[in-house]
């Protein structure tokens, strides 16, 4: 969708970009029943120290996930690798949402890379 048609789903952009502010861009595509989306963030101008640290921390956690994925581990082991790295490096990690997206036909469809308790003392 474009132009005025897109207003049905999103508010139009207002104001001007200001140095130091974050901008989020989202793109969603649909082809033959399969949805794909991408969201990206950018800083207008030079990032602050806090923004640069957050970006680098994200790269660190992504690297832990990629390394675990390369070694053919189970989903929970990939999650645990990211969790362990976050604890060791003292990087905040929002564990409730898991790691990445689902691999189905929507961005929030299982399986997920996260710990899920299915029985009192058993984790997937």
BALOBA-1460 file (C-alpha; in Angstrom, 3 decimals):
// residues 124
<rec num="1" residu="x" x="0.000" y="0.000" z="0.000"/>
<rec num="2" residu="x" x="1.140" y="3.497" z="-0.528"/>
<rec num="3" residu="x" x="0.040" y="7.061" z="-0.070"/>
<rec num="4" residu="x" x="-3.364" y="7.651" z="1.482"/>
<rec num="5" residu="x" x="-4.194" y="3.913" z="1.337"/>
<rec num="6" residu="x" x="-1.466" y="3.228" z="3.892"/>
<rec num="7" residu="x" x="-3.115" y="5.499" z="6.449"/>
<rec num="8" residu="x" x="-5.585" y="2.735" z="7.179"/>
<rec num="9" residu="x" x="-2.748" y="0.840" z="8.898"/>
<rec num="10" residu="x" x="-0.260" y="3.492" z="9.948"/>
<rec num="11" residu="x" x="-0.264" y="7.084" z="11.095"/>
<rec num="12" residu="x" x="1.403" y="9.483" z="8.711"/>
<rec num="13" residu="x" x="4.790" y="10.830" z="9.702"/>
<rec num="14" residu="x" x="4.672" y="14.216" z="11.362"/>
<rec num="15" residu="x" x="7.365" y="16.715" z="12.143"/>
<rec num="16" residu="x" x="11.017" y="16.696" z="11.169"/>
<rec num="17" residu="x" x="13.869" y="14.349" z="11.860"/>
<rec num="18" residu="x" x="16.072" y="15.691" z="14.654"/>
<rec num="19" residu="x" x="19.686" y="14.717" z="15.330"/>
<rec num="20" residu="x" x="20.017" y="12.034" z="17.993"/>
<rec num="21" residu="x" x="16.479" y="10.681" z="17.613"/>
<rec num="22" residu="x" x="15.678" y="7.098" z="16.726"/>
<rec num="23" residu="x" x="13.623" y="6.259" z="13.653"/>
<rec num="24" residu="x" x="11.885" y="2.905" z="13.146"/>
<rec num="25" residu="x" x="11.065" y="1.633" z="9.660"/>
<rec num="26" residu="x" x="8.833" y="-1.383" z="9.006"/>
<rec num="27" residu="x" x="8.207" y="-3.229" z="5.763"/>
<rec num="28" residu="x" x="5.659" y="-6.022" z="5.387"/>
<rec num="29" residu="x" x="5.287" y="-8.165" z="2.272"/>
<rec num="30" residu="x" x="2.811" y="-10.854" z="1.266"/>
<rec num="31" residu="x" x="3.317" y="-13.396" z="-1.491"/>
<rec num="32" residu="x" x="1.163" y="-16.495" z="-2.051"/>
<rec num="33" residu="x" x="0.123" y="-16.829" z="1.572"/>
<rec num="34" residu="x" x="3.552" y="-16.169" z="3.054"/>
<rec num="35" residu="x" x="4.128" y="-12.993" z="5.057"/>
<rec num="36" residu="x" x="7.508" y="-11.413" z="5.521"/>
<rec num="37" residu="x" x="8.331" y="-8.393" z="7.580"/>
<rec num="38" residu="x" x="11.393" y="-6.416" z="8.511"/>
<rec num="39" residu="x" x="11.836" y="-3.700" z="11.074"/>
<rec num="40" residu="x" x="14.916" y="-1.538" z="11.314"/>
<rec num="41" residu="x" x="15.961" y="1.314" z="13.536"/>
<rec num="42" residu="x" x="18.376" y="4.111" z="12.786"/>
<rec num="43" residu="x" x="19.751" y="7.123" z="14.583"/>
<rec num="44" residu="x" x="19.527" y="10.487" z="12.898"/>
<rec num="45" residu="x" x="23.114" y="11.748" z="12.901"/>
<rec num="46" residu="x" x="25.672" y="10.335" z="15.321"/>
<rec num="47" residu="x" x="24.497" y="7.887" z="18.008"/>
<rec num="48" residu="x" x="24.825" y="8.760" z="21.673"/>
<rec num="49" residu="x" x="27.055" y="6.606" z="23.872"/>
<rec num="50" residu="x" x="23.956" y="4.842" z="25.215"/>
<rec num="51" residu="x" x="22.634" y="4.155" z="21.701"/>
<rec num="52" residu="x" x="26.001" y="2.842" z="20.481"/>
<rec num="53" residu="x" x="26.311" y="0.591" z="23.549"/>
<rec num="54" residu="x" x="22.798" y="-0.823" z="23.003"/>
<rec num="55" residu="x" x="23.625" y="-1.530" z="19.342"/>
<rec num="56" residu="x" x="26.897" y="-3.269" z="20.200"/>
<rec num="57" residu="x" x="25.196" y="-5.307" z="22.948"/>
<rec num="58" residu="x" x="22.598" y="-6.437" z="20.415"/>
<rec num="59" residu="x" x="25.369" y="-7.563" z="18.057"/>
<rec num="60" residu="x" x="27.000" y="-9.506" z="20.911"/>
<rec num="61" residu="x" x="23.784" y="-11.397" z="21.686"/>
<rec num="62" residu="x" x="23.117" y="-12.051" z="17.982"/>
<rec num="63" residu="x" x="26.626" y="-13.500" z="17.643"/>
<rec num="64" residu="x" x="25.931" y="-15.889" z="20.542"/>
<rec num="65" residu="x" x="22.715" y="-17.043" z="18.846"/>
<rec num="66" residu="x" x="24.417" y="-17.484" z="15.460"/>
<rec num="67" residu="x" x="27.233" y="-19.511" z="16.985"/>
<rec num="68" residu="x" x="24.774" y="-21.813" z="18.752"/>
<rec num="69" residu="x" x="22.704" y="-22.194" z="15.584"/>
<rec num="70" residu="x" x="25.780" y="-23.239" z="13.615"/>
<rec num="71" residu="x" x="26.437" y="-26.078" z="16.024"/>
<rec num="72" residu="x" x="23.033" y="-27.763" z="15.436"/>
<rec num="73" residu="x" x="21.692" y="-27.318" z="18.936"/>
<rec num="74" residu="x" x="18.086" y="-27.619" z="20.089"/>
<rec num="75" residu="x" x="15.964" y="-24.453" z="20.290"/>
<rec num="76" residu="x" x="16.280" y="-24.221" z="24.066"/>
<rec num="77" residu="x" x="20.083" y="-24.552" z="23.820"/>
<rec num="78" residu="x" x="20.244" y="-21.588" z="21.444"/>
<rec num="79" residu="x" x="18.135" y="-19.575" z="23.880"/>
<rec num="80" residu="x" x="20.383" y="-20.659" z="26.767"/>
<rec num="81" residu="x" x="23.495" y="-19.592" z="24.839"/>
<rec num="82" residu="x" x="22.075" y="-16.080" z="24.452"/>
<rec num="83" residu="x" x="20.899" y="-16.065" z="28.071"/>
<rec num="84" residu="x" x="24.337" y="-17.132" z="29.334"/>
<rec num="85" residu="x" x="26.104" y="-14.511" z="27.214"/>
<rec num="86" residu="x" x="23.761" y="-11.811" z="28.503"/>
<rec num="87" residu="x" x="24.493" y="-12.814" z="32.090"/>
<rec num="88" residu="x" x="28.265" y="-13.063" z="31.571"/>
<rec num="89" residu="x" x="28.493" y="-9.713" z="29.753"/>
<rec num="90" residu="x" x="25.854" y="-8.041" z="31.959"/>
<rec num="91" residu="x" x="23.655" y="-7.200" z="28.986"/>
<rec num="92" residu="x" x="19.952" y="-6.768" z="29.665"/>
<rec num="93" residu="x" x="17.969" y="-9.459" z="27.852"/>
<rec num="94" residu="x" x="14.176" y="-9.422" z="27.533"/>
<rec num="95" residu="x" x="13.728" y="-13.169" z="27.931"/>
<rec num="96" residu="x" x="9.923" y="-13.272" z="27.731"/>
<rec num="97" residu="x" x="9.833" y="-12.721" z="23.972"/>
<rec num="98" residu="x" x="12.512" y="-15.284" z="23.159"/>
<rec num="99" residu="x" x="15.173" y="-14.952" z="20.489"/>
<rec num="100" residu="x" x="14.245" y="-13.892" z="16.971"/>
<rec num="101" residu="x" x="10.929" y="-14.753" z="15.335"/>
<rec num="102" residu="x" x="8.987" y="-17.885" z="14.634"/>
<rec num="103" residu="x" x="9.681" y="-19.780" z="11.449"/>
<rec num="104" residu="x" x="6.074" y="-20.253" z="10.287"/>
<rec num="105" residu="x" x="3.978" y="-18.070" z="8.021"/>
<rec num="106" residu="x" x="3.755" y="-15.190" z="10.501"/>
<rec num="107" residu="x" x="6.349" y="-13.440" z="12.626"/>
<rec num="108" residu="x" x="4.905" y="-14.815" z="15.883"/>
<rec num="109" residu="x" x="4.271" y="-18.434" z="14.969"/>
<rec num="110" residu="x" x="6.091" y="-21.330" z="16.684"/>
<rec num="111" residu="x" x="8.599" y="-22.769" z="16.990"/>
<rec num="112" residu="x" x="10.397" y="-20.136" z="19.009"/>
<rec num="113" residu="x" x="13.904" y="-20.005" z="20.364"/>
<rec num="114" residu="x" x="13.000" y="-19.720" z="24.039"/>
<rec num="115" residu="x" x="12.518" y="-21.783" z="27.172"/>
<rec num="116" residu="x" x="9.003" y="-23.068" z="27.654"/>
<rec num="117" residu="x" x="7.989" y="-24.960" z="30.756"/>
<rec num="118" residu="x" x="5.717" y="-27.859" z="29.793"/>
<rec num="119" residu="x" x="5.865" y="-29.818" z="33.027"/>
<rec num="120" residu="x" x="6.859" y="-28.950" z="36.554"/>
<rec num="121" residu="x" x="10.510" y="-29.989" z="36.149"/>
<rec num="122" residu="x" x="10.916" y="-30.396" z="32.392"/>
<rec num="123" residu="x" x="11.871" y="-27.786" z="29.802"/>
<rec num="124" residu="x" x="11.721" y="-28.080" z="26.025"/>
